[in-house]
Every structure is written in C-alpha cells, then in structure tokens.
Amino acid sequence: MQRYTINDFNRNYPDEDACLERLRNRRYPDGSTCEKCERETKYHRDSGRRSYSCQWCGHHVHPTAGTIFHKSTTSLRLWFYAIYKMASTRCGISAKQLERELGVTYKTAWRMFRQIRKMLTDDDNQRLSGTVEADETYVGGRRRGTNAGVPAKTVTRLPFSGWQSVRGGYPLP
Ligand SMILES: [Zn+2]
C-alpha cells in the first residue's frame, strides 16, 4: 500500500496558490452554477486576494470563508502541512512539535493544533480510528493508478471532503 508521503504533499501543495485552488475546487468547481447569475461558470483568480470571480458576472467567491483558515494570517500551506502532519500521525504530534516544524509561535501552533484536532475528530470518528488507508490518502486526493471518475477501491479520505458533509452545513471546502 502506498503511503502518502511528504513528497506527495509537496507535489500536491507546492505553494499557497495550489492550496487555495484546492479549496476553491472543492467548494466551487469549474462548471458549477454561479450562486449569483445562476449560469455554469469557471472561476478566475482575483489577483492578490484569496478570492475568485465568476467568469460571467464577476461575483466573488471566497473559498476560505467559514473555514478554520479564514481570517488567519498563517499561510494556507502551513495549515495544510499541519493537517498533513496531524492526520498522518493521528494527532500524535504535539503543538510544541508544530511550533518547531512550522516556525510559528507557540500560541499560533497551539491554536492551529486545537482547531485541526477538532476538525479531524469531529469529522467522523472512524476516520481516525484505525482505518489503514487514512495515512496514505488523508490529504492526498485521488489514489495513484486510478482513472479519473472511477472511484478508487478505498475511498479517498481528504479532510477536505469531510468538512463539507458532516455537521449540518459546516461550510465546505
Ligand atoms: Zn455569475
């Protein structure tokens, strides 16, 4: 079984834009209906902002709205990395370790730790209770070797997919 490694993480999330794009794709996929003009649309990135615009009416969408990332000055990439670390260790990493690895203050690390842990455990307890595939696919996306549109045999467990489905109306990504 392939593990989801730091190399996979770096490839999937090379920079801030890739992280934001990931959130946007979960929440506002291209081809979805614009909530304002109600046409099928693609979204264009607004330069210098964490938002996108509808290709037709220019309606702005903010993929981080309502998520633990919103209003945080910590970069999305550090957040994603912290999620990756916590998911792959099943929260076996401490806030102190996060502080060291992320190069943030302890206060910031502790706040991130708390929010991520809550998200991961609220999500669906069985996600963290010994599912073998959690390690490799938690932050990963589609498993390698599967075809687009064909679900992999083991369901991909993105924290990002969990955020949207549970707890009535928890804001996507
Ligand atoms: Zn629109």
Residues whose N, C-alpha, C, O or C-beta is under 5 A from the ligand:
A	BS01	ZN	C34 K36 C37 E38 C54 W56 C57 G58 H59
